[in-house]
Amino acid sequence: MITDINIQQTGVGVSYKLHQNYPNPFNPVTNINFEMPEAGYVTLKIYDSRGSIVNTIFNGKLSQGSYSLSYDASHLSSGIYFYEMRSGKFVMTKKMVIAK
């Protein structure tokens, strides 16, 4: 399920990075920033604490750059979740907390 997101390019990426979301904890909207040193396919997914996929928030091709994504999690209940970025051989996961 893809939710309503707002993603925008904010600069030039020099390496693969997935930043900690902010604010964290949050209710109901948070920002996720990431960087890509080259164009490629990117997948961003949200997982619950059991490891089940809750949401695919982005799945597509992006050019080299720094990106900021605004994610509305109002449909999720309070708790600990994880978000994961995959692009090529790069995989990184971070923890986020929804506090309602």
N, C-alpha and C positions, 0 to 999 in steps of 0.2 A: 504494500500500500504506500503510495507516494502522497505526502501531505503537501499543503501549501508552504512553500519556502521562498525565500528571497535570497538569491546568490549573486554576488557582484565581484568583479575583478578589482582588486585594490592596489596592485603593484606588480613587481617582477619577482618571481620566486627563484632562489638560487640553489635550493636543496629541497628534498621532500621533508615536510614538517606537518604535524597535526598539533595544533595548540589546544590548551585547556579551554573548555567553554567558559563563557562569562555572561552574566553572573552565574555562580555555582555555589550554593543551591539557587534554584530559580523557580519562578511561577509566573506565567506559563511559557514565556519566551526566553530563549538563550541564543547566544551567538557562537558559532564555531568557525574558527579561522584555520586555513591550511595553505600550504605552498607546494608548488610543483615546478621543478627545474626544466621540464620539457612537456610538450603536449602528450596527452594520453587519456585513456579511459580511467575514470574515477568512480568508485562506489563508496557511498557513505551509508552505513546501516546503524540502527539502534537495536540493542539487545537488552533483554531484561536480566535480572540477577541469576536466572536459571540458564542463561545462554541461548534462549529462544529469540529469533528475530522478531522484533516488534514493528519495525518500520524500515523501509529503504527510502532514505531522504534525498539521495541523489544517485543517479546511475547514468553516466554519459561521458562524452569526450570534452575535455577542456584544454585550452592552450596553456603554455607556460605562464605562470603568474602566481600571485598571492590572491586568495579569495576569502570572502567573508560570507557566511551563510547564516541567516536568521531562521531559527527553528521553533515552531509553535507546538508545544507538547501538551496543550490543554486537554487532549483526548486521553492522556495517560494518567494513571493514578500516582500518588506520592510514592517515592522509593528511589532506590539506586538503580541506575541504568548505565550501560556502556555504549559508546559510539566508536565505530571503527572505520578507518579510511584504508582503501586498497587502491593501488595504482601500480601496474607492472609487478615488480618484485617487492614493492614497498607495502608494508602492512603495519598499522599502529592503532592501538586501542586506548581510550581514555575513559575515566569514570565521571558520571554526572549525577547530580541529586535533584530530584523534583520535590519541592516542599510546598504543599497546598494548604 
